[in-house]
Amino acid sequence: MAYPTMTLKEFNEYMQEGHYQYSLFVILQLDEAMEYLKKAQQADTAMKKFWYKWAYVTLVDALETAESEYYGETSAYLPTKETDPVTRAYCQNTYDIWRGYLKKLNVNLPKQKF
């Protein structure tokens, strides 16, 4: 059975085609999609389609977020000093991990400190 999928390379091609940027919010959505893909790989046959579908929908949402941000920032989703340390650490770790993944596709994100 075929499931809707999109590789990171395909996702990046859409990002490049639209001249979109990888914001923290887009990266967090990529990470969410990855979690759904992991669940799909571990799921029984009945649930595979469900998790693959959610992964795909989340990737499409990430592209729509990037498009919205391209035309004007709609989600200033950056932790502040008032943000709890656990959330800031999660954002920092997630950003750093995806920065490494994207570097393999020649996408050079700047180092950031959250």
FIROVEX-10044 format. One record per residue (C-alpha): residue number from 0; x, y, z. Coordinates in steps of 0.001 Angstrom, whole numbers. Layout:
<nodes>
k_px_py_pz
NUM_X_Y_Z
...
</nodes>
This chain:
<nodes>
k_px_py_pz
0_0_0_0
1_1377_3410_-938
2_1364_6151_1656
3_1751_9886_1071
4_5376_10722_1773
5_7861_13507_1298
6_11580_13154_1898
7_13641_15873_3525
8_15326_16413_163
9_11943_16960_-1517
10_10855_19255_1306
11_14046_21277_898
12_13494_21528_-2869
13_10063_23059_-2223
14_11648_25438_295
15_14327_26490_-2211
16_11824_26838_-5041
17_9719_29212_-2953
18_12777_31055_-1574
19_11499_30250_1919
20_13539_30335_5120
21_13831_27729_7846
22_12438_29495_10895
23_12360_27885_14314
24_8649_27226_13865
25_9226_25418_10546
26_11993_23351_12141
27_9737_22390_15047
28_7131_21229_12522
29_9791_19159_10729
30_10651_17557_14036
31_6984_16806_14707
32_6667_15143_11289
33_9724_13025_12057
34_8056_11786_15251
35_4985_10759_13243
36_7207_8892_10764
37_8837_7013_13626
38_5401_6052_14940
39_4388_4897_11454
40_7425_2644_11192
41_6585_1032_14532
42_2818_813_13990
43_814_-2187_12973
44_-682_-2274_9494
45_-3942_-672_10584
46_-2222_2419_12020
47_575_2913_9470
48_-1585_4921_7077
49_-2797_7121_9924
50_743_8068_11058
51_2135_8464_7527
52_-786_10742_6719
53_-115_12905_9799
54_3577_13121_8933
55_2732_14259_5407
56_118_16768_6594
57_2609_18208_9090
58_5218_18650_6341
59_2659_20429_4167
60_1777_22624_7166
61_5469_23448_7567
62_5624_24545_3922
63_2533_26685_4413
64_4099_28231_7510
65_7253_29015_5538
66_5173_30575_2766
67_3229_32700_5265
68_6448_33857_6889
69_7877_34701_3474
70_5092_37205_2896
71_5204_38588_6410
72_6127_37103_9735
73_3058_35510_11209
74_4614_33409_13920
75_7262_35181_15937
76_7824_31941_17783
77_11065_32541_19593
78_11641_31768_23223
79_12331_34761_25440
80_14111_35095_28748
81_10721_34590_30388
82_10250_31243_28618
83_10832_28303_30913
84_14289_26680_30649
85_12920_23317_29515
86_11158_24856_26511
87_14221_26931_25626
88_16437_23834_25854
89_14013_21854_23677
90_13990_24613_21046
91_17787_24899_21150
92_18372_21149_20845
93_15806_20733_18086
94_17228_23668_16126
95_20783_22341_16460
96_19803_18823_15367
97_17947_20051_12286
98_20710_22517_11510
99_22968_19465_11168
100_20490_17567_8989
101_19962_20544_6696
102_23688_21199_6393
103_23908_17854_4557
104_21581_19406_1950
105_23793_22518_1716
106_21376_24620_3769
107_23480_26679_6143
108_21408_27935_9036
109_23057_30441_11364
110_23965_29430_14886
111_21368_30727_17286
112_21091_30851_21035
113_17618_30554_22507
</nodes>
